[in-house]
């Protein structure tokens, strides 16, 4: 809900509701969020920030670290919306997150936040994805007594 006068948007966070599974989260989203929206802004779009536990995220991510098996890698926005059973679904862009936090933009050389899991811009190589057939030998910096 737009608060007007450049104050931003009001959103509702599900952090106030207990639960760790996607079933718990879904119950919270379908039980409490409509009640809050009815009281706060019944005729306007209403942003929700769901608290996703590791268990919930694993359900949505199909419990895999493999990128091609993640929900967002196999579904478009409408497909994800249908999967979670929402009426609408939108995401804030990485640049939008930075603007919301008061930055003009993300500094690509020195990001102001730990956003690597969203951008894929990790500060060190992901060795599980770039592993070489023969790993290079490690140089020891320890001095050995002679």
SULRAGI-V777815 format. One record per backbone hydrogen bond with DSSP energy under -0.5 kcal/mol. CO is the residue of the C=O (numbers start at 1). NH is the residue of the N-H. E is the energy in kcal/mol with one decimal. If there is no record, write none. Layout:
co=CO nh=NH e=E
co=CO nh=NH e=E
This chain:
co=1 nh=10 e=-3.1
co=4 nh=7 e=-2.4
co=8 nh=3 e=-3.1
co=9 nh=11 e=-0.5
co=10 nh=47 e=-0.8
co=12 nh=49 e=-3.4
co=13 nh=16 e=-0.7
co=14 nh=17 e=-1.8
co=20 nh=56 e=-0.9
co=21 nh=25 e=-2.4
co=22 nh=26 e=-3.0
co=23 nh=27 e=-2.2
co=24 nh=28 e=-2.1
co=25 nh=29 e=-2.9
co=26 nh=30 e=-2.5
co=27 nh=31 e=-1.9
co=28 nh=32 e=-1.9
co=28 nh=33 e=-1.3
co=29 nh=34 e=-0.5
co=31 nh=35 e=-0.5
co=32 nh=36 e=-2.3
co=33 nh=37 e=-2.9
co=34 nh=38 e=-2.3
co=35 nh=39 e=-1.4
co=36 nh=40 e=-2.7
co=37 nh=41 e=-1.9
co=41 nh=44 e=-1.1
co=47 nh=12 e=-2.3
co=48 nh=50 e=-0.7
co=49 nh=14 e=-2.1
co=50 nh=52 e=-0.7
co=51 nh=53 e=-0.7
co=53 nh=57 e=-2.9
co=54 nh=58 e=-2.4
co=55 nh=59 e=-1.9
co=56 nh=60 e=-2.4
co=57 nh=61 e=-2.5
co=58 nh=63 e=-3.6
co=59 nh=62 e=-1.0
co=60 nh=71 e=-0.6
co=61 nh=64 e=-0.8
co=65 nh=67 e=-0.6
co=66 nh=69 e=-2.0
co=67 nh=70 e=-1.7
co=70 nh=73 e=-1.0
co=70 nh=74 e=-1.1
co=71 nh=74 e=-0.9
co=71 nh=75 e=-1.3
co=76 nh=80 e=-2.5
co=77 nh=81 e=-2.3
co=78 nh=82 e=-2.4
co=79 nh=83 e=-2.3
co=80 nh=84 e=-2.3
co=81 nh=85 e=-0.8
co=81 nh=86 e=-2.2
co=93 nh=97 e=-2.2
co=94 nh=98 e=-2.0
co=95 nh=99 e=-2.3
co=96 nh=100 e=-2.5
co=97 nh=101 e=-1.5
co=98 nh=103 e=-2.7
co=99 nh=102 e=-1.7
co=106 nh=108 e=-0.8
co=113 nh=115 e=-1.5
co=115 nh=118 e=-1.7
co=115 nh=119 e=-2.1
co=116 nh=120 e=-2.8
co=120 nh=122 e=-1.3
co=125 nh=127 e=-1.2
co=126 nh=129 e=-1.7
co=126 nh=130 e=-1.5
co=127 nh=131 e=-0.5
co=133 nh=135 e=-0.6
co=138 nh=140 e=-0.6
